[in-house]
Amino acid sequence: MLVILSQSAYLEASLQMRYFVISDPHGFYSILHSTLQEKGFFADSHPHKLLILGDLMDRGKQALQMQDFILDLLIRDEIILIRGNHEDLFVEFLLDDEGCPDVYSIQNGTYDTALQLTGFSKRKAKIHRRVFVQKALETPFYQIILPAMRDYYETEHYIFVHGWIPCVFEGRTCCFSDNWRDADTNEWHDARWVNGMVAAQTATCEKTVVCGHWSASYGHSKIEGRCTEFGPDADFSPYYGKNVIGIDACTGYSGTINCLIIDD
């Protein structure tokens, strides 16, 4: 059946961008690639972009492949990158800690990511620490990908962030600031650590906030109360709440990545 669109409907359809939205791939490039292939990202003829809500690295062992993949999409203008708390950790490890690994940087995978991206062994990084840090600062991840990241991305109906929007907590109540879009670097830094599924229980927003950072299984377990967070019955599929969608699948644990396809 032939469908004739009105001029206004045709214009609206032509202006829509299709977003393939994922979060927290954490260095698991193969899982990311197979997920996008399954969802039709590479074959889609409609104008589309990959939208990643932060935490590109720091769990899996494919940091170099992830870096190359992101660089290719940046060149082709097919990707939008949101900064995550693990991007902050990478910068702090190199600049504040001067490449000295501690329990925190080791447990969070930051040190391992720097080793992967530079090709240094632990022994070599320890002996030649200043060279190690300099090499990490010269990587495409630090020089190109990190500067391409933004704090949030907004469409007509959605706001995309890593953890949450800068806000104020009054006891257990989360309140938005009217000028959150103008929040400073420190406010966004703190917001990337917030569990958006919890914050959304008391905060009100005119749009749906799509976030990562905290495993979606938390929402199904602690908010919906229908399964365990990390037990055999855990559910890592997207969590849909009031004005919020949590999509972090805790890839290192579940072996999966959630991918929303949104036309807006």
C-alpha positions in Angstrom: 0.0 0.0 0.0 1.4 3.4 -1.0 1.3 5.9 1.8 1.3 9.6 0.8 2.8 11.9 3.5 1.8 15.5 3.9 4.5 18.1 3.5 4.7 18.7 7.2 4.8 14.9 8.0 7.5 14.4 5.3 9.6 17.2 6.8 9.3 15.8 10.3 10.3 12.4 9.2 13.3 13.7 7.2 14.5 15.7 10.2 14.5 12.7 12.6 17.8 11.1 13.5 18.0 7.5 14.5 20.1 6.9 17.6 21.6 3.6 18.6 22.1 4.2 22.3 24.4 2.1 24.4 26.3 2.6 27.7 29.3 1.4 29.6 30.9 -0.9 27.0 34.0 -1.0 29.2 36.5 -2.3 26.7 34.4 -5.2 25.5 34.6 -4.3 21.8 33.5 -7.7 20.4 30.3 -7.6 22.5 29.6 -4.0 21.3 30.2 -4.8 17.7 28.1 -8.0 17.7 25.3 -6.1 19.5 25.3 -3.3 16.9 25.4 -5.8 14.1 22.4 -7.6 15.5 20.5 -4.3 15.9 21.2 -3.3 12.3 23.5 -0.3 12.9 25.9 -1.1 10.1 23.2 -1.8 7.5 20.8 1.0 8.4 20.3 3.4 5.5 18.4 6.0 7.6 20.5 8.9 9.0 21.8 7.4 12.2 24.4 7.8 14.9 25.8 5.7 17.7 25.3 7.4 21.1 27.5 6.0 23.9 26.8 7.2 27.4 30.3 6.9 28.8 32.7 4.4 30.2 34.3 3.2 27.0 37.1 1.3 28.8 38.3 -0.2 32.1 37.0 -3.8 32.2 37.6 -5.7 29.1 40.8 -6.4 27.2 40.0 -4.8 23.9 40.9 -1.2 24.6 42.8 -0.8 21.3 40.0 -2.2 19.2 37.5 0.1 21.0 39.8 3.1 20.4 40.1 2.3 16.7 36.4 1.8 16.3 35.5 5.0 18.0 38.0 7.0 16.0 36.6 5.6 12.7 33.1 6.6 13.7 34.3 10.1 14.7 35.9 10.6 11.3 32.6 9.6 9.7 30.5 11.7 12.1 28.5 8.7 13.1 28.9 8.9 16.9 28.1 11.1 19.9 30.1 10.5 23.0 29.0 11.3 26.6 31.7 11.4 29.2 31.5 8.9 32.0 33.1 8.6 35.4 35.7 6.2 34.1 36.9 8.8 31.6 37.4 11.1 34.6 39.3 8.3 36.4 41.7 7.9 33.5 42.6 11.6 33.4 43.0 11.7 37.2 45.2 8.6 37.1 47.6 10.2 34.6 47.5 13.8 35.9 46.8 13.7 39.6 48.4 10.3 40.5 51.1 10.6 37.8 50.6 7.0 36.7 51.2 5.5 40.1 48.8 2.5 40.4 47.0 2.0 43.7 44.3 -0.5 44.7 41.6 1.9 43.4 43.1 2.3 39.9 43.8 -1.4 39.6 40.4 -2.5 40.8 38.6 0.0 38.5 40.6 -1.1 35.5 42.1 2.3 34.9 45.7 1.1 35.1 45.1 -1.8 32.8 43.5 0.4 30.2 46.6 2.7 30.2 48.8 -0.4 29.8 46.7 -1.7 26.9 46.7 1.6 25.1 50.4 2.2 25.5 51.6 -1.4 25.0 53.6 -1.2 28.3 54.0 -4.1 30.6 53.5 -3.6 34.3 57.3 -3.9 34.8 58.1 -1.4 32.1 55.5 1.0 33.3 56.9 0.9 36.8 60.5 1.4 35.7 59.8 4.1 33.2 56.8 5.7 34.8 57.2 9.2 33.3 57.6 7.8 29.8 54.5 5.6 30.5 52.4 8.6 31.5 53.6 10.6 28.5 52.8 7.8 26.1 49.3 7.5 27.6 48.8 11.3 27.2 49.8 10.9 23.5 47.2 8.1 22.8 44.3 8.9 20.4 42.0 8.1 23.4 43.4 11.0 25.4 44.1 13.4 22.5 41.0 12.9 20.3 38.3 10.8 22.0 38.2 12.5 25.4 38.0 16.0 24.0 35.1 14.9 21.7 33.0 13.9 24.7 30.3 16.0 26.1 28.5 16.1 29.5 25.0 15.5 28.0 23.1 15.3 24.7 19.6 16.4 24.3 16.9 15.8 21.7 13.2 16.8 21.6 12.1 14.2 24.0 15.2 12.8 25.6 18.2 13.8 27.7 21.2 11.5 27.5 23.7 11.4 30.4 26.1 9.0 32.0 24.9 8.9 35.7 22.5 11.8 36.1 21.9 15.5 35.7 23.5 17.9 38.1 21.2 18.2 41.0 20.9 18.9 44.7 20.0 16.2 47.3 17.9 17.3 50.3 17.9 14.2 52.4 16.7 11.5 50.1 15.0 13.9 47.8 16.7 14.8 44.5 16.0 18.3 43.1 17.0 19.6 39.7 18.5 23.0 39.3 16.7 25.1 36.8 20.0 26.0 35.1 21.5 22.5 35.1 22.5 22.9 31.5 25.0 25.5 32.7 26.5 23.4 35.5 30.2 23.7 35.9 32.8 21.0 35.5 32.8 19.9 39.1 29.0 19.6 39.2 29.0 17.3 36.1 31.9 15.3 37.6 29.7 14.6 40.7 26.6 13.9 38.6 28.4 11.1 36.7 28.6 9.1 39.9 24.8 9.4 40.8 22.5 6.4 40.4 20.0 7.9 38.0 17.3 5.2 38.7 17.3 6.3 42.3 17.4 10.0 41.6 14.5 9.7 39.3 12.3 8.5 42.1 12.0 12.1 43.5 13.3 14.3 40.7 10.9 15.5 38.0 12.0 16.3 34.5 10.2 17.4 31.4 11.9 14.8 29.3 12.9 11.2 29.6 16.5 10.8 30.9 18.5 7.9 29.5 21.4 7.0 31.7 24.0 4.3 32.3 26.6 4.0 35.1 24.6 1.8 37.4 23.5 -1.6 36.4 19.9 -1.8 35.2 19.5 -4.9 37.4 19.5 -2.5 40.4 16.3 -1.0 39.2 14.6 -4.3 38.6 15.8 -5.6 42.0 15.7 -2.7 44.4 13.0 -0.5 42.9 10.7 -3.1 41.2 11.5 -5.8 43.8 11.1 -8.7 41.4 14.6 -10.2 41.2 18.1 -10.2 42.7 20.6 -7.6 41.5 23.4 -10.1 40.6 21.9 -13.5 41.4 20.9 -16.2 38.9 17.6 -14.5 38.3 19.1 -11.0 37.8 17.6 -9.0 34.9 20.1 -6.8 33.0 17.6 -5.6 30.4 16.8 -1.8 30.3 15.0 -0.5 33.3 12.0 1.7 32.5 10.9 4.1 35.3 9.2 7.4 35.6 11.1 9.8 33.2 14.1 7.5 33.2 15.6 4.6 31.3 18.6 2.8 32.8 20.5 0.8 30.2 23.9 -0.3 31.8 23.9 -4.1 31.4 27.0 -4.5 33.6 28.7 -6.1 30.6 31.7 -7.5 32.4 29.2 -9.6 34.5 26.4 -10.3 32.1 28.3 -10.5 28.9 25.6 -8.4 27.2 25.1 -4.7 26.1 21.8 -3.1 25.9 21.0 -1.1 22.8 18.0 1.3 22.5 17.0 2.4 19.0 15.4 5.9 19.3 14.1 8.1 16.5 13.9 11.7 17.6 
